[in-house]
Amino acid sequence: MQSRAVARYIRMSPSKVRRTLELIKGLPLKDAQSLLGVMPHRAAGAIRRVLDSAAANAENNHGMEREDLWVAEASADGGPTLKRWRAASGGRISMIRKRISHISIVLSDKEQ
């Protein structure tokens, strides 16, 4: 059985979030939580909240035990990009893209 949680419109670049998600894929829940707790990456806090939400969903909605949970899937997709402008040389302007992520985590009660 699987349980999932999604956080949408997180103001971080999806590529930076994916870098952190790759480290927790396939880990037991307890190991993933402790690893995210000591990571210096800014994305670790947002990922930790989604991971805790998925674990709570597994316990309350599906009756699964926390000790048996594994991170089956973890992904970060791009959301809408905020476009801002900045002055450039020669009287021109350049675009700044402020990227947004949708973080999704799936927990399973079987080791992957």
C-alpha positions in Angstrom: 0.0 0.0 0.0 1.2 3.6 -0.7 0.6 7.0 0.8 1.4 10.3 -0.7 1.7 14.0 0.1 2.1 17.0 -2.2 3.3 20.6 -1.5 2.6 23.0 -4.3 3.9 26.5 -5.1 7.1 26.2 -3.1 9.3 29.2 -4.0 12.5 27.2 -4.8 14.0 26.1 -8.0 13.0 22.5 -9.0 16.5 21.6 -9.9 17.8 22.5 -6.4 14.9 20.6 -4.8 15.6 17.5 -7.0 19.2 17.5 -5.8 18.1 17.0 -2.2 15.3 14.5 -3.1 17.7 12.2 -4.9 19.5 11.7 -1.5 16.4 10.3 0.3 14.9 8.1 -2.4 14.7 4.5 -1.3 15.6 5.2 2.3 13.5 4.1 5.4 11.3 7.0 6.7 13.4 7.3 9.9 16.7 7.6 8.0 15.3 10.1 5.6 13.9 12.3 8.4 17.2 12.3 10.2 19.2 13.0 7.0 17.0 16.0 6.2 17.4 17.3 9.7 21.1 17.8 9.3 21.3 18.9 5.7 22.4 22.5 5.0 20.2 22.8 1.9 17.3 25.3 2.1 15.1 22.7 0.3 15.5 20.2 3.2 13.0 22.0 5.4 10.2 22.0 2.8 10.9 18.4 1.9 10.8 17.4 5.6 7.4 19.0 6.0 6.1 17.0 2.9 7.7 13.8 4.2 6.1 14.2 7.7 2.7 14.9 6.0 3.0 11.7 3.9 3.8 9.7 7.0 0.8 11.2 8.9 -1.4 10.3 5.9 -0.1 6.7 5.9 -0.8 6.4 9.6 -4.2 8.1 9.8 -5.8 7.3 6.4 -4.3 3.8 5.7 -3.4 2.4 9.1 0.2 1.8 8.2 3.0 1.7 10.8 5.7 4.4 10.7 8.5 1.9 11.3 7.6 0.0 8.1 7.5 3.0 5.7 10.0 3.6 2.9 10.4 6.5 0.5 9.2 4.9 -2.7 9.0 8.0 -5.0 10.1 11.6 -4.6 9.8 14.2 -7.3 9.9 18.0 -7.9 8.0 19.4 -10.8 8.1 23.0 -12.0 5.3 25.3 -11.4 4.5 28.7 -12.9 7.6 31.0 -13.2 7.4 34.5 -11.9 9.0 36.9 -14.5 10.8 40.0 -13.2 12.9 42.6 -15.0 16.3 44.0 -14.2 18.2 46.9 -15.8 21.1 45.8 -18.0 23.9 47.7 -19.7 23.2 49.9 -22.7 19.7 50.9 -21.5 18.4 47.4 -22.0 16.5 45.1 -19.7 17.1 41.4 -18.8 14.6 38.9 -17.4 14.9 37.3 -14.0 13.0 34.0 -13.7 11.8 33.1 -10.2 11.0 29.4 -10.3 8.4 27.6 -8.3 8.3 23.8 -7.4 5.6 21.3 -6.7 7.1 18.6 -4.4 5.5 15.1 -4.3 6.5 12.2 -2.0 5.1 8.7 -2.0 5.7 6.3 0.9 5.3 2.6 0.7 5.2 -0.2 3.3 7.5 -2.4 1.2 11.2 -1.9 0.6 11.9 -0.7 -3.0 
